[in-house]
Amino acid sequence: MSATPAAQTSRAPGVAFILKKALISALVALVLFSLMIGVRTEAGSDGQLTYWTRFGDLAAIVAAVFGGSILIELLRQWWGPVDTVRVVPAPVKSALSLAGRLVAPVLLVFTFLVPVLFYDERYILDLGILVLTYVMLGWGLNVVVGLAGLLDLGYVAFYAVGAYSYALLATNFGLSFWVCLPLAGILAAFWGVLLGFPVLRLRGDYLAIVTLAFGEIIRLVIINWQSLTGGPNGVTGIPRPTLFGIPLTPGDDGLAAMLGIEFSPTHRIVFLFYLILALALLTNWVTIRLRRLPIGRAWEALREDEVACRALGINTTTTKLTAFATGAMFGGFAGAFFATRQGFISPESFTFHESALVLAIVVLGGMGSQLGVALAALAMIGGFELFRGLEQYRMLVFGMAMVLLMIWRPRGLIGHRAPTVFLERQQAISSDLVKEGHG
C-alpha cells in the first residue's frame, strides 16, 4: 500500500534539518581546509620557513560548502530517494526526456563538425583527439566492467600491448598502420585471454587485485626487456598513418600535392581526429551489436548473478574469456592509435593512473551505458584542461565533483542495468508445465 502525499511530505527534510546539516558540513570544511588553504607555507631564500594566511579563500570555500549542502538537500527533494517528495513539474519532466533523447545525436553531429569549426585551433583539435581516445578506452573497458561485471584494474596493460605491438612491428618490419592495427588488436585480445584463465574462479576484490598485478607485470616487463622494448627509453621514430598508402607530407607524393591544395600540418591532425572517431564509433557499434547477441545476454546474466548464470547452463568460462578478449582488443586498437599519433612511446605512458582514470570514466558515466561513458570522458578529460589554470584547486574541485555525483547519481550519470532483450508482455505457459496446475 503506497503512502499518501501527506505522509510523504512529512518525511521530507525540514528547514531546520537542512540548516543543521549545512552548518555541520561547513564546520567540517573549516577544520579540514584551515591548514590546507588558510595557511600557506614555503621555504624562504634563507632556508627558513615562511608562512602567510589566506583567510579570505578559506571563508569562500566554507561558504561554498554551506551553500552547496543546502542545494544538495533541496535537489534531493527533487531527485532523491523514493520516500521523499518529487516536485518536478510535468513540463520539466517532458523537456528533460526530450533533451535526453537528443543528447547523443547532437553530440555526434558536433563531434563531426569539430575539425570544421576549430580548424585553426590546434589545441582544441588535440584535446578532441585525447577525449576520443579515452572514450574508446572507456567503451572497451565497459564491456568487461559494465556488461560482464568483472572489475578490471589492469586495463592499461592491453593499451600498452597494442601500442608496443604497432611500434615494434612498424619500426622493425616496416609494416603500415593499417596492417598493424588488426594485429595489435589480435595480440591484445590474446593477452586478454591469458589474463582470463587465471582469474576464472576469482571475483570481486580478489579479481581486482590480480588484474592490477597483471597491469604492473606488463609495465615492468616493458621496462626491463630493453633489447626488445627499449626499456625506459621507449621506442622512437614510429611511422605516421597514411590515407590508404598516401602520406600526409609536404612532398610531391603527399595527399596535398595529389589534390592540388596547399599543404598544412593541420591536415594530419584532422585526419587523426577522424581516424580515432571512426575507431571509437566502430567500438560503439560492435558493443551494441554484441549486447543483442546471446554472448551479450550471457555477459549481462554473469554481471547480475554468476551462480544463477551457471544454473541456467551458461558456460561462465567462455563468457568471461570473451569479455576479457573483446575489451582487450578495443584497448589494443586504442594503443596502436596512441603510438602512431605520438610517434614515441615509453613505459611512463602506461601506469596504473591510466587504468584508474579509465575505470573512473566507466563508473561515473554509468556501468553499461555507452552515452554515459562518453559524457564522463568529456567531463573528466575536458574538465582537467578547463581547470589547468587553477592547478592548486584542480584536484580539489575534481574530487568534490566526484563526491557530489556519487551522492546524486550512485549508478553514474546514465545508470543502465536493464536487460538488452526482454519480454514486452507477460506470456502464460501451459498448466502441464507447472506444479500448481495453472499457467
N, C-alpha and C positions, 0 to 999 in steps of 0.2 A: 504494500500500500504506500503510495507516494505521499510525501509531506506536502502540506498546504503552503501557499506563498507566504502566509503569515509566519508559519514555523520556520521556513527557510530564511525569512528576513530576520527573525530573532537570532539565528545562528551567525548572521553576518557580523564582522568585527565592527565595534562602535568607535566613535571618535576618540574616546579616552584610551582604548586599547591601541589604536593606531599611533597616537601621540606617544604613548608609553614605549611602544616598540621602537619608534623612530628615535626617541631620546636615548634608549639603551644602545642602539646601533651607533649613534653619534658619540657616545662616551667610549665605546669600544674603539671607534676610529681615532678618537683623540689619544687614547693610550697607545695604540699601535703606531700611529704616524707621528707622534710627538718627537721621537728621536730620528725617525727616518726622513721626515720633511721639515719639522720645526727647527731642528738644529743641524747645521751643515758644518763638517769639519774637513780640514785639509792640512797637509804638511807645508809649513811656510818655507821661505827661502833659507832661513837659518836652521832648518831642521826641526823647529818646534811646532807643536800642534796649535793651529789657529781655528777658531770657530766663529760663526755668526748665525743669527736667528732669522727664521723665515716664518714668523707667526702669522703673517697675512695669508700665505699659501696654506698653512695648516688650518686656519679658520675657514678658508674657502672649501677645502676638502671635507672638513667636518660638516659644514653647512650642506654641501652636496650630498653627503651620506644621509643627513637628516631628511632633506627633501626627497632624495631617492627612495628612502624607506617608506615615506608616506605615499609616494607614487606607486610603489610596488604593491602596497596593501590595497590601494584603490583599484589598480589594474587586476588584482586577484579577484575582486568582486565582479569584474567583467568576465575574465577568462579562467578563474580559479577553479578549485575543486567542485565536485558535483553538489556538495551540500551548501554552497553559497549562491547568492542571487546573481543572475546574469542579467544585466540591464542593457545589453547591446540592442539597439533598435533594429527592427526588421530591414529598413533600407540600408543600414550599415552592413548587416549580415549579407544581403544580396550583393552589395558593392564589393565586399571582401571576397565573396565567392567568385564574382566575375574577374576581379583582379588576380585571384589565384589561378584561374584558367588561362589568363593572358600572359602571365609572367614568363613561362617557358618560350612561347613563340616570339614575344618581344625581345627577350634576352638573346635568342638565337639570331634574329634579324640584326640586332645591334652588334653582335659579335662579328657577323659577316661584314658589316659596314665599318668596323673599327679601322682597318687599313686605309679605307677611303676617307674617313672623316679626320683621321690623325696621321696622314701620310708623312707630314713633315715633323711629327713629334716622335723622335726615336725612343725617348724614354717611355712613352705610353705604349708603343709597339712592343718594346722589350718586356714591359710589365704584363702586357696581354699574353705574350708567349709564356711567361713564367706562370701566370694564373692558369692557363690552359694545360700546362704540364702537370700542375697539381690537381686540376680537375680530372685529368686522365688517370693519375695515380690514385685519386680518391675513388673513382669508379672501379678501378681494378681491385682495390682493397675492399670495396663494398661487396664484391662477390663473396669474399672469404668471411668478412666480419658481419656485414649486413644481411646477406642472404643465407649463408650456411651457419652463421653464429659461432665461428671459430676465431677466437681472439688471437690475432697475429701481431706481434710486436717486432718482427724482423722483416717487414716487407721491403725495407731498403736493400736487403740482400739481393732480391730479384732485380731491383732497379740497377744495382751495381753490376750484376751478371750481364744484363742487357747492354749496359754502357761499355763494359770491358770487352764483351763479345764483338761488338761492332768495331771498337777501336783497334783491337788486335787483328781481326780479320781484314780490316781495311788497310792498315799500315803494313802488315806482313805479307798479305797475298794480293793486295790491290783490288779487292772486291768493291763494287759500288754500294751505295747506301741501300738501293732497292733490293739488292741481293742479300745484304747483311741483315736487313730489317726482319724478314721472317726467320732467319737463322737465330737472331738474338732472342726473338720470342720463343722459338722452339727450345733453345738452351735454357732460358729462364724457366719454362714450363717443366723441363726435365729436372731442374733443381727443386722446383716446387713439389714434384712427385717424391724426390729423395727426402725432402723435409716431411712430407706427409706420412711416410711409412713409420718413422719412429714415434710419431705423436698420435697414432690411431687410437690408442687406449687412453689418451690424456684429454682432459677438458678443463675449462676454467683457468685458474691461476697457474696450474702446472703446465698447461699448453702455452700460456703466455710466456712463462719462464724459458721453456725450450725454444720457442720461436725467437725470443730475444737473444738467447745464446747462439742460435744459428746465424742471426744477423751479424753478431760480433765475430763469429768464426770466419765468415766470408770476408769481413773487413780486415781481420788480422792476416788471413791468407794473402790478400791483395798486398798488404804492406810488406810481408816477409818474402814472398815469392818474387824477388827482384828480377831474376833472369827472364821472367815472362811478363810481369805486370809493370816493371819499372819501380816497384816499391813506393816509397813516399814521394819520389819524383814524378810519378804518374806517367801518362802516355801523351806525347805531344804530336803535332802535325797530323791530326785526324782529318781526313778529307771532308770537304763540304758536300752536301747533297746536290744533285743535278736534276734538271727537269727532263727526265727520260733521256739522259745522256748529254743534254745540252747544259754546259756550265753557266753559272750566273757570274761571269767575269767580264772585265772591260775589253778582252781580246776580240779578235775577228771571229773566233768561233763561239763567242758568247751569245746569250739569248738576246741581249740588247742589239748587237750588231745584226743578227738574223732578222729581227723585227724592224730594223731601221730606226731605232729610237736612241736617245742619248742615255748612256749608262749612268746608273745611280746606285750607290751602295745600299740604298733603301730597298731596291728590288729583292735582294737576298733576304732582308728582314721580313718583307711582306710574304715572300714565298715560304719562309719558315713559319710564319703565323698561320697561313692557310694549311700548311702541312700538319702542324700539331692540332689544328682544328679538325682536319679530316680524320686524324688518328683518334682524337677524343670522341668524335661522332661515331666512328666505327666501333669503339669500345662501348658506347652507349647502346647502339643498335644491337650488337651481339648480345649484350647483357639482357636487354629487354626480350629478345627472341628466346634466349635460353631460359628465362623465367617462365615462359609459357610451355616449355617442353617438359617431359617427365623428369629430366635431371634437375630442372629449376624447381619443380614442385618438391622433389626429394630434398633439395637444399633447404627449402622453407620448412619442411617437416623435421629435418635434422635440427634446425635452429630452435624450433618450438619445444621438441621433446625427443631426445635421442632414444630413450627406452621405447616410447611408443613407435618411433620410426622403425626400430628393429622388430617390434611386434607385428607391424604391418608387412614385414617381409622385404623391406628396403635394405639393400646392401650398403651399409654405412661405410664400408671400406672404400668402395669405388666412389661413393658420394663425396667423402672427404677428399680423396685424391684428386677428383675432377675439380673440386672447388679450389684447392691449392694450385693446381696446374693452370686453371683458367686465369685466376688472379695474378699468378706469377708471369704468365705470358703477356698480359697487358702491362705489367711493370717492366718487363724486358723491352717491349716496344717503346715505352717512355724513356727508358735508359738509353736505347740506341739514338733516339732523337736528341736527348740531352748531350750525348757525346758529339754528335755531328754539329749541334748548334754551338757548343763551347769551343770545339777544336782542341780541347785539352781536358783531361780528367785525372783526378788523383783521389786517394782514399779519403781525404778530408771532405769530399762531397757526399759521402755515403755513411754518415754517422747515425747513431740512434736518434739524434734530434730529428732527422728526416722522417723516420718511422713514426715517431711520436706526433709530428706535425700532420702527417697524412691520416693517422688514426684519429686525431682531434678533429680533422675536417669531416671524417665519416661520422663520428659520434655527434658532433654539433649540428651537422646537416640533417641527421636522421638516418639511422641504420636501415638500409633497404630503399632509400629514396634517392633517385638519380638527380632530381632537381634540387633537393636539399643539399646534396654533396657539392653541386656546382655553386650554389649560393654561399655555402660555407667557405669554399675555396676562394671565392671572390672577396668575401668579407675578411678572411684571415690574411691572405696574401696581400690584397689591396689595402687592408687596414694597417698592416705593418708599414707599408710605404706611406700611408696617409699621416701616420704619427712619427715619421722618421725625423722630423724637425724637433719633436719633443722626446728626445731619446731618454731623458731621465724618467719620464712618466709613461713611456710607451708600454712597457710590460705591466705596469700597474693598471692602466686603462684596459689592456687586453685581458688581464686576469679578472677584473671586475665585470667586464662584458661576458666572459665565460660563466661566471657565477650567476649573473642575472639571467642568462639564457637557460641555465640548468634549473633555475627556480621557476621560470615561466614555462619553458618547454623541456621537460625532463627527457623526452624522447627525441629531441633535436628540433631544428627549425621546421622540418616537414616529416614528422614521425610516420612511418609506413610499415606496418606489420600485418596488414590484411593479406590473405592468400591471393595469389595471382588468378587462380581459377577456382570458382565456387559455384554452387547451385543457385540459380536465380529464384527458384521457388522450391518449396518442400515437395518431396515425392513420397507417396505411400508405397510400401513394399507388401508383398504377398503375406497373408496371415500364416502360411505354411512355414515361413522362414523365421518366425519369432515365437518365443516361448509362451508369450501371453495369449496368443491365439488371435491377435488382431493386428492390422497394419498401421 
